[in-house]
Amino acid sequence: MTHKHLDSPLVSIVTPVLNGIKYLETCIQSVLAQSYPNIEHIFVDGGSTDGTLEMLAGYQSRYPDRVRFVSQRDEGVGEALNRGLKMARGDIFGWLDSDDLYEPDAIAVVVSFFKANQDACFVFGGSDVINATGEIIGKHPVKDWDTNEAINDRHYIVMGAAFYRREVIQKVGYFNTLGNDLDFWLRVAQVFPMHRMDNTLFLQRRHEDSFTLSTDPRKIRINWQRYREDYLLCRKYGGSILAPRARRYFIFLVLDRLKLYRFVAAKLLPGLRSHSFTNKVLKLLGA
């Protein structure tokens, strides 16, 4: 397989956003400051009212070849992401949430990988976890893709650290309405090798408005949909009803019914995971 524009391929980064003004400028600047120059950053707004649109309009005016945005209500982050992907003109795609950011050389590293591996269409790297003020508070583990493990338990691809050629979308289709990464990775893995690199590419921000920590009923509902969909995907692809993914779904249902989910996710689990013994117990339970 050969690819055009190998010397300097256009990279399209898509960012769905809704009332994301608090961290939006940091996100935009992290892309504009990339050491690799040939990047377009597409924002798909869901109807923001907090100043997001005004900020995007300002950046689009200053960087018309680098920043574009549309604003239209959608049914979910997946629909917004797909709208951005359909607008994209690039050869390589990535998804960056509006409260996250890239390492300065992330795109250069990815482009270099694709130049050196012309048959590769998908690659993922490492990511750090930062808090509301940008301090590193953790690191996501990086492991090779394992389909059986992904179906039954977990995978080690963080969305913001994954990049893929246009051919991937052309062959496996777009994201579902929920923007479920597990659903997309499983479809991609049936067609393409899932290449891994050790480089840290991406910084994922955890803060009080994050989906897993928020008390917003809409975000809690989306969390419920994600857990349920992951459970259904586990079963669809042959996973056990007792698999860790299934157990996590049932545990979530119980905690949510008892109104303890946010406390457990935000306060209890981080402390338990910091100790090797309790972390092993949690993994055995599927948490």
MOWOVEN-V594367 format. One record per residue. N is the residue number from 1. SS is DSSP state (H for helix, E for strand, C for the rest). PHI is phi as a letter, one per 20 degrees, with the letter a starting at -180 (999 if undefined). Layout:
N & SS & PHI
N & SS & PHI
This chain:
1 & C & 999
2 & C & d
3 & C & c
4 & C & f
5 & C & l
6 & C & f
7 & C & f
8 & C & b
9 & C & f
10 & C & f
11 & E & d
12 & E & d
13 & E & d
14 & E & d
15 & E & c
16 & E & f
17 & E & b
18 & C & b
19 & C & l
20 & C & d
21 & H & g
22 & H & g
23 & H & d
24 & H & f
25 & H & f
26 & H & f
27 & H & f
28 & H & g
29 & H & f
30 & H & f
31 & H & e
32 & H & f
33 & C & e
34 & C & g
35 & C & f
36 & C & e
37 & C & e
38 & C & e
39 & E & c
40 & E & d
41 & E & d
42 & E & d
43 & E & d
44 & E & d
45 & E & e
46 & C & e
47 & C & o
48 & C & f
49 & C & c
50 & C & d
51 & C & o
52 & H & g
53 & H & f
54 & H & f
55 & H & f
56 & H & f
57 & H & f
58 & H & f
59 & H & f
60 & H & f
61 & H & f
62 & H & e
63 & C & c
64 & C & f
65 & C & e
66 & C & d
67 & E & c
68 & E & c
69 & E & b
70 & E & c
71 & E & c
72 & C & a
73 & C & f
74 & C & c
75 & C & e
76 & C & r
77 & H & f
78 & H & f
79 & H & f
80 & H & f
81 & H & f
82 & H & f
83 & H & f
84 & H & f
85 & H & f
86 & H & f
87 & H & f
88 & C & f
89 & C & d
90 & C & f
91 & C & e
92 & E & c
93 & E & d
94 & E & b
95 & E & c
96 & C & c
97 & C & f
98 & C & f
99 & C & d
100 & C & d
101 & E & b
102 & E & e
103 & C & f
104 & C & g
105 & C & d
106 & H & g
107 & H & f
108 & H & f
109 & H & f
110 & H & f
111 & H & f
112 & H & f
113 & H & f
114 & H & f
115 & H & f
116 & H & e
117 & C & c
118 & C & f
119 & C & e
120 & C & f
121 & C & c
122 & E & b
123 & E & b
124 & E & c
125 & E & c
126 & E & e
127 & E & b
128 & E & e
129 & E & d
130 & E & c
131 & C & e
132 & C & f
133 & C & e
134 & C & n
135 & C & f
136 & E & f
137 & E & d
138 & E & r
139 & E & b
140 & E & f
141 & C & f
142 & C & d
143 & C & c
144 & C & g
145 & C & f
146 & C & c
147 & H & f
148 & H & f
149 & H & f
150 & H & f
151 & H & f
152 & H & e
153 & C & c
154 & C & a
155 & C & c
156 & C & c
157 & C & d
158 & C & e
159 & H & g
160 & H & f
161 & H & d
162 & E & d
163 & E & c
164 & E & b
165 & E & f
166 & H & g
167 & H & g
168 & H & f
169 & H & f
170 & H & f
171 & H & e
172 & H & d
173 & C & n
174 & C & e
175 & C & f
176 & C & f
177 & C & g
178 & C & f
179 & C & m
180 & C & f
181 & H & f
182 & H & g
183 & H & g
184 & H & f
185 & H & g
186 & H & f
187 & H & f
188 & H & f
189 & H & f
190 & C & f
191 & C & d
192 & C & c
193 & C & f
194 & C & d
195 & E & f
196 & E & d
197 & E & c
198 & E & e
199 & E & f
200 & E & e
201 & E & d
202 & E & b
203 & E & d
204 & E & e
205 & E & e
206 & C & d
207 & C & b
208 & C & f
209 & C & e
210 & C & f
211 & C & g
212 & C & f
213 & C & d
214 & C & f
215 & C & e
216 & C & f
217 & H & g
218 & H & f
219 & H & f
220 & H & f
221 & H & f
222 & H & f
223 & H & g
224 & H & f
225 & H & f
226 & H & f
227 & H & g
228 & H & f
229 & H & f
230 & H & f
231 & H & f
232 & H & f
233 & H & f
234 & H & g
235 & H & f
236 & H & f
237 & C & e
238 & C & n
239 & C & f
240 & C & f
241 & C & f
242 & C & d
243 & C & f
244 & H & g
245 & H & f
246 & H & f
247 & H & f
248 & H & f
249 & H & f
250 & H & f
251 & H & f
252 & H & g
253 & H & g
254 & H & f
255 & H & f
256 & H & f
257 & H & f
258 & C & e
259 & C & m
260 & C & d
261 & H & f
262 & H & f
263 & H & f
264 & H & f
265 & H & f
266 & H & e
267 & H & d
268 & H & e
269 & H & f
270 & H & g
271 & H & f
272 & H & f
273 & H & f
274 & C & f
275 & C & d
276 & H & f
277 & H & f
278 & H & f
279 & H & f
280 & H & f
281 & H & f
282 & H & f
283 & H & f
284 & H & f
285 & H & f
286 & C & n
287 & C & e
